[in-house]
Amino acid sequence: MARPPWVSILRTAGGIALGIGSAVLVAHLMGLRWSDVLASLRSARPLPLLAAVGGTFALLALQALRWWWVVRPVLPLRYRDAFAAMLVASAFNVLIPARGGDVLRVQYLGKRTGTSRVTLLGTELLDYWSDKAGWLVAFVVTCVVSAVGWREAPPTWLVRAIGLLALLVLGSGALAVIAQLPLLRRLSPRLDPGPRWLQKLRSGFAAHDRRSLLLVELVLAPLPWLWEVPVVMVAGHALGLSLSPMVAFALITAANLGTVVPVPGGAGSFEAAGAFALASAGVRHHLAFAFVLLYHLSLLLPIMVAGVGLVVLQGRSLLPGSLATRLRRRRRGAMLEPGRPRP
């Protein structure tokens, strides 16, 4: 039974209210005066923020590069098509809580290309896991750069947060490896080969060999995190803030942890967590809150406008019509390879 539209609207409105409420609560606990925040917003210089907008699209391009590499064994997209799909998904992530835009991307690509949506979901989960592994690698790189160039150590809360993230990444990676072990399949015949949906999900996980996965996790996945650090540092000059790489990375980490709250676009929760990170680094509270708000807007508004505009302009032709034809030819060629039985 289809869910009435008013239910989705009500849930979205409730999520936004929850996020804004959390931001107001944190502002109250920080002892902010809104007049100081507004004065800081009015004094912001536009050029660093415009540079941050350009950096946002470069950040999206790096995220699309990672996702394109992960998904291409099961869906041979061109990079520009992957970038367009990532742009649209990011725009809908602003409007739908809990990263619903990524789910819509799987649905859209599966319907548009005829590729199994469960297989695409497997690659999506692999991409999500790789993104978190890249987060850890970027933290190590930032620690080295900060220790050498700034003689700065990470704050205690950041070390604890990254440690928890490492446990989650290692735990999920171990489960994925165990699920592929032949011994487990022999001990449990139900898992060998398992139901059809499980086979398709595994095919998404197993689309890459070890060298390809190492390239994703050690090079492609850390790049967006490392790129965003100087973007934050440049954007900080809009309010006269001179942020070190470690403080910028702490802001990025806290803001992303804040988006765990199922709020569309992280409205409010992003500001609350990011302001906490800056305040703990010694930034005056009203400046911290104002800057995180401006930086969040520089991330959301351009992506949302560009993504929605792309949907309006291209609609169902967002991906080329020849893609489904290429996929059919690829599958037909694979079935007719010598030594491969016909279906």
C-alpha positions, 0 to 999 in steps of 0.5 A, a space after each residue: 500500500 502506497 504511503 500518503 504524501 502527507 506522511 512523508 511531508 510530516 516526517 520531513 518537517 518533523 526531521 527539520 524541526 528536530 535538527 533546528 531544535 538541536 541547534 537552538 539547544 546547543 546555542 543556548 548551552 553555549 550561551 550564544 546571543 543571536 545578535 552577535 551571530 547575526 552581526 558575524 553573518 553580516 560581516 562575512 566576506 563573500 570571496 572565501 565563500 565563493 571559493 568554498 562553493 567551487 570547492 564543493 563541486 570539486 568535492 562532489 567530483 572526487 566523490 563521484 570518482 570513487 563511486 564510479 570506480 566502485 560501480 563500473 564493474 556491474 554498471 559501465 557508466 561514463 564518468 560524466 554520467 556518474 557525476 550527474 547521478 551523484 549530483 542528483 542524489 546529493 540534491 535529494 539527500 538535502 530534501 530526504 532524511 537518512 541519505 534517501 537520495 542514495 536509495 533513489 539513485 539505486 532505484 533510478 539506475 536499476 530501472 533505467 539500465 535494467 541492472 539488478 537493484 540488489 547488485 547495485 545496492 551491494 556496490 552502494 554498500 561497498 562505496 559507503 564502507 570505502 568512504 568510511 575507510 577513507 575517512 580513517 586514512 585521511 585522519 592519519 594523513 592529517 595527523 602527520 601533516 599537523 604534527 610536522 607543519 603545525 606541531 598540533 595533536 588531535 583533540 581527545 574527543 576526535 581520537 575517541 570518535 575516530 576510534 569508534 569509527 575504526 571499530 565500526 569499519 573493521 567490524 563491518 569489513 570482517 562481516 563482509 569477509 566472513 560472508 565470502 568464506 567457503 568454509 562458512 558456506 560448507 557449514 551452512 548449505 543455506 548460504 551456498 549459494 543462498 537465495 537469489 537476492 543474496 547472490 546478487 548482493 554478493 556479486 555487488 560486494 565481490 565486483 573488485 579484486 584486492 588491488 582494485 579495493 586497495 586503490 579505492 580505500 587508500 587513494 580514491 576514498 581519502 581524496 574527498 576528505 583531504 580535499 575538504 580540509 583546505 576548502 574549510 580553511 579557505 572558507 574560514 577567512 570569510 569571518 577572519 578565522 585562521 584554521 589549522 588542518 587539524 581544526 578543519 578536519 575536526 569540524 568536518 568530522 563533527 559535522 558528519 557525525 551530526 548528520 547521523 540524526 535523520 534530518 534532511 540536509 543535516 539542518 541544525 544538527 550539522 551546525 550544532 556539531 560543527 560549532 562544538 568542534 570549533 568552540 572546543 578549539 578556542 573559536 569564539 562561540 558566536 563566530 563558530 556558529 555563524 561560520 558553520 552555518 555559512 559553510 553548510 549553506 555553501 555546501 547545500 544550496 549550490 548542490 541542491 540548485 544544480 541537482 534539481 536543475 539537472 533533473 528539470 532539464 534532462 529528466 529521464 534522459 539524465 543517463 544516455 539511452 544507449 547505456 541500456 543497449 551497451 549493457 545488453 550487448 555486454 551481457 550477450 557477449 558474456 553469455 556467448 563466450 567460449 566455454 560458457 554455457 548458454 542460458 
